[in-house]
Amino acid sequence: MITGAVLAGGESSRFGRDKALEVFHGTRMVDRCVQGLRALCDPVLVVANDLSRLLDVDAALVRDIIPRRGPLGGIYTALFFSPHPWVLVKATDMPYLEPALAERLAREALQDKADVVVPRTGPYYEPLLAAYHVRCLPHVARCIRDDKRQIISFYGKVRVRTLEETQWRPLDPRGRSFWNVNTPEDLQRILLEEET
Ligand SMILES: Nc1nc2c(ncn2[C@@H]2O[C@H](COP(=O)(O)OP(=O)(O)OP(=O)(O)O)[C@@H](O)[C@H]2O)c(=O)[nH]1
């Protein structure tokens, strides 16, 4: 059993309007994420500060314990409220989730040989689609207290298992699960990429 958590509490300042509510291929980004995680996770939490705009989302809505601390604050809240030790985290601004990749992350996590299971693209971690164990909670809390914003700030303190590119590419050849939307142009680019 693994909890799913959609991080949807960002400011969307570069996008100009709430990314979570942006409709992509007929479905709001937040709903796409919930649907993707639901296949594997129960419960699915949607974590944000202002929940009033998300009332009709078909998931458990959870308010940031410490607001406006970026995605790390959302991960903290998800771990805090998760009924299971492992949480599969996904940012709401990532419109795709390849089921085989999500399954692999969950399977590796439930082997419980690490505290974080995170894909890596070349040298870069993909911390916004990764599994976190509740053991990470005190380390995440310390980063928040020290005003460290980068999710990977606490990775040095816990056991991190990486899913290297050679391992995830066969499951998601184009790496679509990691495409993310920061600006309206990103969304246009993704739509164009889909056609190629
Ligand atoms: N729960 C929660 N999620 C957050 C928070 N800040 C960012 N996120 C989510 O984390 C993911 C990555 O966010 P960013 O793109 O870095 O930031 P953003 O605030 O959404 O966008 P910008 O304002 O343009 O930087 C998105 O899915 C956000 O919704 C927060 O304070 N709480």
PDBQT file of the ligand as one rigid body, heavy atoms in Angstrom, charges set to zero:
ROOT
HETATM    1  N1  LIG A 201       1.659  21.824  -1.600  1.00  0.00    +0.000 N 
HETATM    2  C1  LIG A 201       2.484  22.691  -2.141  1.00  0.00    +0.000 A 
HETATM    3  N2  LIG A 201       2.879  22.521  -3.414  1.00  0.00    +0.000 NA
HETATM    4  C2  LIG A 201       3.731  23.437  -3.955  1.00  0.00    +0.000 A 
HETATM    5  C3  LIG A 201       4.175  24.558  -3.222  1.00  0.00    +0.000 A 
HETATM    6  N3  LIG A 201       4.989  25.297  -4.042  1.00  0.00    +0.000 NA
HETATM    7  C4  LIG A 201       5.048  24.648  -5.204  1.00  0.00    +0.000 A 
HETATM    8  N4  LIG A 201       4.275  23.527  -5.173  1.00  0.00    +0.000 N 
HETATM    9  C5  LIG A 201       4.054  22.566  -6.258  1.00  0.00    +0.000 C 
HETATM   10  O1  LIG A 201       5.319  22.060  -6.643  1.00  0.00    +0.000 OA
HETATM   11  C6  LIG A 201       5.408  21.908  -8.047  1.00  0.00    +0.000 C 
HETATM   12  C7  LIG A 201       6.578  22.693  -8.595  1.00  0.00    +0.000 C 
HETATM   13  O2  LIG A 201       6.334  24.047  -8.325  1.00  0.00    +0.000 OA
HETATM   14  P1  LIG A 201       7.162  25.184  -9.055  1.00  0.00    +0.000 P 
HETATM   15  O3  LIG A 201       6.940  25.115 -10.524  1.00  0.00    +0.000 OA
HETATM   16  O4  LIG A 201       8.564  25.121  -8.592  1.00  0.00    +0.000 OA
HETATM   17  O5  LIG A 201       6.530  26.494  -8.464  1.00  0.00    +0.000 OA
HETATM   18  P2  LIG A 201       5.127  27.148  -8.750  1.00  0.00    +0.000 P 
HETATM   19  O6  LIG A 201       4.888  27.988  -7.536  1.00  0.00    +0.000 OA
HETATM   20  O7  LIG A 201       4.077  26.162  -9.104  1.00  0.00    +0.000 OA
HETATM   21  O8  LIG A 201       5.351  28.087 -10.006  1.00  0.00    +0.000 OA
HETATM   22  P3  LIG A 201       6.133  29.496 -10.058  1.00  0.00    +0.000 P 
HETATM   23  O9  LIG A 201       5.390  30.457  -9.186  1.00  0.00    +0.000 OA
HETATM   24  O10 LIG A 201       6.086  29.892 -11.494  1.00  0.00    +0.000 OA
HETATM   25  O11 LIG A 201       7.537  29.218  -9.554  1.00  0.00    +0.000 OA
HETATM   26  C8  LIG A 201       4.051  22.380  -8.591  1.00  0.00    +0.000 C 
HETATM   27  O12 LIG A 201       3.254  21.226  -8.780  1.00  0.00    +0.000 OA
HETATM   28  C9  LIG A 201       3.502  23.247  -7.496  1.00  0.00    +0.000 C 
HETATM   29  O13 LIG A 201       2.080  23.267  -7.450  1.00  0.00    +0.000 OA
HETATM   30  C10 LIG A 201       3.726  24.739  -1.868  1.00  0.00    +0.000 A 
HETATM   31  O14 LIG A 201       4.054  25.697  -1.155  1.00  0.00    +0.000 OA
HETATM   32  N5  LIG A 201       2.885  23.773  -1.392  1.00  0.00    +0.000 N 
ENDROOT
TORSDOF 0
